[in-house]
Amino acid sequence: MPKRPVGVLSLGILILVLAISAAAFAANLLADMSEIFSLTLVLFGLWTMVLAGIRAANPEQYGGGAFNTFSGGILITTLGVVWSLYVRELLVEYLLPALLLVIGILVAVAGIRAWRK
């Protein structure tokens, strides 16, 4: 069992992020209703990266590592940014290459980490 279960904390953060995203839509800061979900992905991805820092400072024996959590946060944030840019029709031709670039970098870093062990 983990020393510090963060599931309830993460659920609370997710609800807060949804509230912030809905408020941003209500204040006309977002162009489309689907941007609520892209902003939610971006902000929750940032929380996941913060959570990785918490896990790095206090590693658990049987829990997922900080690198795995940070990689997931980067992927979630990247997906949210790509979705938001797609909704706003900005840099559409570069979105797939940008997403693949981030995934490729993460896979390469994971491979280097596995190779060193």
C-alpha positions in Angstrom: 0.0 0.0 0.0 1.3 3.4 -0.9 2.5 5.7 1.9 0.7 8.7 0.6 -2.4 7.8 -1.5 -2.9 10.7 -3.9 -6.0 9.3 -5.7 -8.5 11.5 -3.7 -6.2 14.5 -4.1 -5.9 14.0 -7.8 -9.7 13.6 -8.1 -10.1 16.9 -6.2 -7.6 18.6 -8.5 -9.5 17.2 -11.6 -12.7 18.7 -10.3 -11.0 22.0 -9.7 -9.5 22.0 -13.2 -13.0 21.2 -14.7 -14.4 24.1 -12.7 -11.6 26.5 -13.9 -12.1 25.3 -17.5 -15.9 25.8 -17.3 -15.4 29.3 -15.8 -13.0 30.1 -18.6 -15.6 29.1 -21.2 -18.3 31.2 -19.3 -16.0 34.2 -19.4 -15.6 33.8 -23.2 -11.9 33.0 -22.9 -12.4 29.8 -24.9 -13.5 29.7 -28.5 -15.5 26.5 -28.4 -17.2 24.2 -25.9 -14.7 21.4 -26.8 -11.8 23.6 -25.5 -13.1 23.0 -22.0 -11.8 19.5 -22.4 -8.5 20.5 -24.0 -7.8 23.0 -21.2 -8.7 20.3 -18.7 -6.2 18.0 -20.3 -3.5 20.7 -20.2 -4.0 21.7 -16.6 -4.4 18.1 -15.4 -1.3 17.2 -17.3 0.6 19.9 -15.4 -0.8 18.5 -12.1 0.5 15.0 -13.2 4.0 16.5 -13.7 3.8 18.1 -10.2 2.7 14.7 -8.9 5.9 13.2 -10.5 8.0 15.7 -8.5 6.2 14.6 -5.4 6.9 10.9 -6.2 10.6 11.7 -7.0 11.0 13.3 -3.6 9.2 10.4 -1.8 9.6 7.2 -3.9 7.3 4.3 -3.1 8.5 0.7 -3.3 5.7 -0.7 -5.4 4.3 2.4 -6.9 4.9 3.8 -10.4 8.1 5.7 -10.8 8.4 9.4 -11.1 9.6 9.1 -14.7 6.5 7.2 -15.7 4.3 9.7 -14.0 6.1 12.7 -15.6 6.0 11.1 -19.1 2.2 10.6 -18.7 1.9 14.2 -17.7 3.8 15.4 -20.7 1.6 13.3 -23.0 -1.6 14.5 -21.4 -0.5 18.1 -21.7 0.7 17.7 -25.3 -2.6 16.1 -26.3 -4.5 19.0 -24.7 -2.3 21.6 -26.4 -2.7 19.9 -29.8 -6.4 19.6 -29.3 -6.7 23.3 -28.4 -4.7 24.4 -31.4 -6.7 22.1 -33.7 -10.0 23.6 -32.4 -8.6 27.1 -33.1 -7.3 26.0 -36.5 -3.7 27.2 -35.7 -0.7 25.4 -37.1 -2.9 22.4 -38.1 -0.3 21.0 -40.5 2.3 20.8 -37.7 0.1 19.2 -35.0 0.6 15.6 -35.9 4.4 16.0 -36.3 4.6 17.9 -33.0 2.7 15.1 -31.2 4.9 12.4 -32.8 8.0 14.4 -31.9 7.0 14.4 -28.2 6.2 10.7 -28.2 9.4 9.9 -30.0 11.5 11.9 -27.5 9.8 10.1 -24.6 10.3 6.7 -26.1 14.0 7.5 -26.8 14.6 8.7 -23.3 12.8 5.6 -21.9 15.1 3.5 -24.1 18.2 5.2 -22.9 17.1 4.8 -19.3 16.5 1.1 -19.8 19.8 0.7 -21.6 21.8 2.3 -18.7 20.3 -0.1 -16.1 
